[in-house]
């Protein structure tokens, strides 16, 4: 089974919460990472231990849109 993890970053550096999530997800199966809005962050995500595949979604305003739609209510 593979697990998709949305990677939170600040423009290049991966947030600690995402690193912890990847570690937990690795216990469930192969980890795939989704990085929105930044190629530098996607490259950093590819270097995280346990990440087998990285999906990068770039485009104007995409990162902001995901933040609003994915925010807890």
MDTraj code that builds the backbone (N, CA, C; nanometers):
import mdtraj as md
import numpy as np

residues = "UNK UNK UNK UNK UNK UNK UNK UNK UNK UNK UNK UNK UNK UNK UNK UNK UNK UNK UNK UNK UNK UNK UNK UNK UNK UNK UNK UNK UNK UNK UNK UNK UNK UNK UNK UNK UNK UNK UNK UNK UNK UNK UNK UNK UNK UNK UNK UNK UNK UNK UNK UNK UNK UNK UNK UNK UNK UNK UNK UNK UNK UNK UNK UNK UNK UNK UNK UNK UNK UNK UNK UNK UNK".split()
xyz = np.array([
    [0.0849, -0.1171, 0.0000],
    [0.0000, 0.0000, 0.0000],
    [0.0898, 0.1238, 0.0000],
    [0.0473, 0.2267, -0.0719],
    [0.1212, 0.3532, -0.0694],
    [0.0386, 0.4582, 0.0050],
    [0.1102, 0.5529, 0.0636],
    [0.0491, 0.6592, 0.1424],
    [0.0925, 0.7926, 0.0833],
    [-0.0038, 0.8817, 0.0578],
    [0.0268, 1.0141, 0.0045],
    [0.0316, 1.1146, 0.1185],
    [0.1417, 1.1885, 0.1268],
    [0.1593, 1.2892, 0.2308],
    [0.1724, 1.4257, 0.1642],
    [0.0898, 1.5215, 0.2070],
    [0.1008, 1.6590, 0.1598],
    [0.2126, 1.7257, 0.2383],
    [0.3143, 1.7738, 0.1688],
    [0.4327, 1.8314, 0.2330],
    [0.4135, 1.9807, 0.2553],
    [0.4274, 2.0215, 0.3805],
    [0.4206, 2.1636, 0.4162],
    [0.5630, 2.2195, 0.4155],
    [0.5789, 2.3365, 0.3550],
    [0.7118, 2.3980, 0.3455],
    [0.6989, 2.5492, 0.3523],
    [0.8127, 2.6152, 0.3671],
    [0.8120, 2.7615, 0.3706],
    [0.8906, 2.8195, 0.2537],
    [0.8738, 2.7584, 0.1388],
    [0.9415, 2.8065, 0.0194],
    [1.0635, 2.7253, -0.0181],
    [1.0993, 2.6309, 0.0597],
    [1.2161, 2.5487, 0.0296],
    [1.2453, 2.4502, 0.1409],
    [1.2352, 2.4969, 0.2633],
    [1.2607, 2.4112, 0.3789],
    [1.1333, 2.3364, 0.4174],
    [1.1472, 2.2076, 0.4391],
    [1.0332, 2.1247, 0.4782],
    [1.0060, 2.1453, 0.6268],
    [0.8789, 2.1613, 0.6614],
    [0.8399, 2.1822, 0.8019],
    [0.8558, 2.0518, 0.8800],
    [0.8888, 2.0656, 1.0083],
    [0.9093, 1.9494, 1.0944],
    [0.7857, 1.8592, 1.1014],
    [0.6675, 1.9181, 1.0988],
    [0.5452, 1.8382, 1.1056],
    [0.5347, 1.7429, 0.9864],
    [0.5788, 1.7872, 0.8698],
    [0.5765, 1.7010, 0.7515],
    [0.6767, 1.5874, 0.7653],
    [0.7926, 1.6174, 0.8233],
    [0.8925, 1.5119, 0.8444],
    [0.8385, 1.4059, 0.9387],
    [0.7698, 1.4482, 1.0442],
    [0.7104, 1.3537, 1.1389],
    [0.6000, 1.2721, 1.0722],
    [0.5234, 1.3358, 0.9852],
    [0.4163, 1.2660, 0.9143],
    [0.4725, 1.1609, 0.8201],
    [0.5805, 1.1933, 0.7516],
    [0.6455, 1.0966, 0.6629],
    [0.6943, 0.9761, 0.7428],
    [0.7531, 1.0013, 0.8581],
    [0.8014, 0.8927, 0.9429],
    [0.6877, 0.8008, 0.9844],
    [0.5750, 0.8583, 1.0237],
    [0.4581, 0.7784, 1.0633],
    [0.3997, 0.7045, 0.9436],
    [0.3907, 0.7710, 0.8298],
    [0.3331, 0.7101, 0.7098],
    [0.4168, 0.5930, 0.6609],
    [0.5466, 0.5995, 0.6813],
    [0.6362, 0.4922, 0.6367],
    [0.6045, 0.3601, 0.7071],
    [0.5429, 0.3677, 0.8232],
    [0.5036, 0.2467, 0.8958],
    [0.3848, 0.1778, 0.8293],
    [0.3119, 0.2531, 0.7452],
    [0.1938, 0.1987, 0.6771],
    [0.2249, 0.1447, 0.5384],
    [0.3302, 0.1962, 0.4767],
    [0.3652, 0.1522, 0.3418],
    [0.4566, 0.2501, 0.2730],
    [0.4632, 0.2371, 0.1401],
    [0.5485, 0.3242, 0.0591],
    [0.4948, 0.4669, 0.0629],
    [0.5834, 0.5636, 0.0865],
    [0.5421, 0.7036, 0.1006],
    [0.5608, 0.7782, -0.0307],
    [0.4527, 0.8434, -0.0750],
    [0.4562, 0.9349, -0.1885],
    [0.4279, 1.0732, -0.1320],
    [0.5008, 1.1740, -0.1790],
    [0.4877, 1.3094, -0.1267],
    [0.4302, 1.4023, -0.2331],
    [0.3391, 1.4893, -0.1914],
    [0.2825, 1.5914, -0.2792],
    [0.3295, 1.7279, -0.2301],
    [0.3980, 1.8015, -0.3178],
    [0.4492, 1.9342, -0.2850],
    [0.3831, 2.0338, -0.3792],
    [0.3207, 2.1358, -0.3225],
    [0.2516, 2.2358, -0.4035],
    [0.3284, 2.3671, -0.4052],
    [0.3461, 2.4206, -0.5253],
    [0.3909, 2.5569, -0.5409],
    [0.5384, 2.5887, -0.5429],
    [0.6278, 2.4907, -0.5289],
    [0.7688, 2.5271, -0.5208],
    [0.8576, 2.4112, -0.5616],
    [0.9393, 2.4306, -0.6658],
    [1.0298, 2.3245, -0.7114],
    [1.1412, 2.2968, -0.6113],
    [1.1894, 2.3997, -0.5411],
    [1.2954, 2.3790, -0.4417],
    [1.2460, 2.2890, -0.3300],
    [1.1210, 2.3074, -0.2893],
    [1.0637, 2.2233, -0.1842],
    [1.0465, 2.0803, -0.2337],
    [1.0113, 2.0631, -0.3602],
    [0.9973, 1.9284, -0.4170],
    [1.1321, 1.8572, -0.4174],
    [1.2375, 1.9292, -0.4487],
    [1.3715, 1.8695, -0.4464],
    [1.4111, 1.8318, -0.3039],
    [1.3748, 1.9151, -0.2069],
    [1.4040, 1.8842, -0.0667],
    [1.3239, 1.7627, -0.0211],
    [1.2000, 1.7522, -0.0658],
    [1.1155, 1.6383, -0.0286],
    [1.1719, 1.5077, -0.0835],
    [1.2326, 1.5143, -0.2005],
    [1.2906, 1.3945, -0.2617],
    [1.4077, 1.3404, -0.1805],
    [1.4655, 1.4235, -0.0962],
    [1.5799, 1.3821, -0.0139],
    [1.5387, 1.3254, 0.1215],
    [1.4090, 1.3306, 0.1534],
    [1.3615, 1.2788, 0.2821],
    [1.3673, 1.1266, 0.2795],
    [1.4260, 1.0708, 0.3833],
    [1.4305, 0.9252, 0.3946],
    [1.2872, 0.8714, 0.3958],
    [1.2643, 0.7611, 0.3314],
    [1.1347, 0.6919, 0.3233],
    [1.0433, 0.7434, 0.2129],
    [1.0764, 0.8542, 0.1476],
    [0.9925, 0.9039, 0.0383],
    [1.0339, 0.8331, -0.0905],
    [0.9397, 0.7587, -0.1487],
    [0.9677, 0.6817, -0.2694],
    [0.9416, 0.7617, -0.3968],
    [0.8436, 0.8523, -0.3917],
    [0.8049, 0.9278, -0.5110],
    [0.7566, 1.0656, -0.4683],
    [0.7882, 1.1674, -0.5479],
    [0.7451, 1.3044, -0.5196],
    [0.6622, 1.3553, -0.6369],
    [0.5455, 1.4087, -0.6054],
    [0.4600, 1.4743, -0.7041],
    [0.4680, 1.6239, -0.6769],
    [0.4943, 1.7019, -0.7805],
    [0.5077, 1.8464, -0.7660],
    [0.3984, 1.9157, -0.8453],
    [0.3238, 2.0008, -0.7769],
    [0.2175, 2.0781, -0.8417],
    [0.2551, 2.2254, -0.8315],
    [0.2911, 2.2843, -0.9440],
    [0.3291, 2.4253, -0.9435],
    [0.2322, 2.5042, -1.0292],
    [0.2192, 2.6290, -0.9962],
    [0.1315, 2.7162, -1.0728],
    [0.0937, 2.8365, -0.9890],
    [0.0559, 2.9427, -1.0544],
    [0.0221, 3.0650, -0.9847],
    [-0.0921, 3.0477, -0.8860],
    [-0.0668, 3.0777, -0.7597],
    [-0.1710, 3.0746, -0.6573],
    [-0.2077, 2.9374, -0.6053],
    [-0.1481, 2.8322, -0.6572],
    [-0.1855, 2.6971, -0.6170],
    [-0.1576, 2.6727, -0.4694],
    [-0.0422, 2.7153, -0.4225],
    [-0.0055, 2.6927, -0.2831],
    [-0.1056, 2.7613, -0.1898],
    [-0.1427, 2.8846, -0.2214],
    [-0.2383, 2.9592, -0.1389],
    [-0.3746, 2.8910, -0.1407],
    [-0.4181, 2.8449, -0.2563],
    [-0.5482, 2.7800, -0.2698],
    [-0.5542, 2.6529, -0.1869],
    [-0.4499, 2.5716, -0.1901],
    [-0.4477, 2.4496, -0.1105],
    [-0.4486, 2.4807, 0.0382],
    [-0.3808, 2.5859, 0.0786],
    [-0.3779, 2.6239, 0.2207],
    [-0.5175, 2.6595, 0.2696],
    [-0.5919, 2.7341, 0.1886],
    [-0.7277, 2.7724, 0.2279],
    [-0.8217, 2.6529, 0.2292],
    [-0.8143, 2.5676, 0.1288],
    [-0.9065, 2.4542, 0.1196],
    [-0.8714, 2.3439, 0.2173],
    [-0.7443, 2.3335, 0.2549],
    [-0.7028, 2.2264, 0.3437],
    [-0.6975, 2.2669, 0.4902],
    [-0.7280, 2.3930, 0.5196],
    [-0.7223, 2.4403, 0.6583],
    [-0.8330, 2.3770, 0.7412],
    [-0.8016, 2.3433, 0.8666],
    [-0.9061, 2.2858, 0.9530],
    [-1.0161, 2.3874, 0.9801],
    [-1.1350, 2.3379, 0.9970],
    [-1.2512, 2.4250, 1.0180],
    [-1.2704, 2.4525, 1.1649],
])
top = md.Topology()
chain = top.add_chain()
for i, resn in enumerate(residues, 1):
    res = top.add_residue(resn, chain, resSeq=i)
    for name in ("N", "CA", "C"):
        top.add_atom(name, md.element.get_by_symbol(name[0]), res)
traj = md.Trajectory(xyz[None], top)
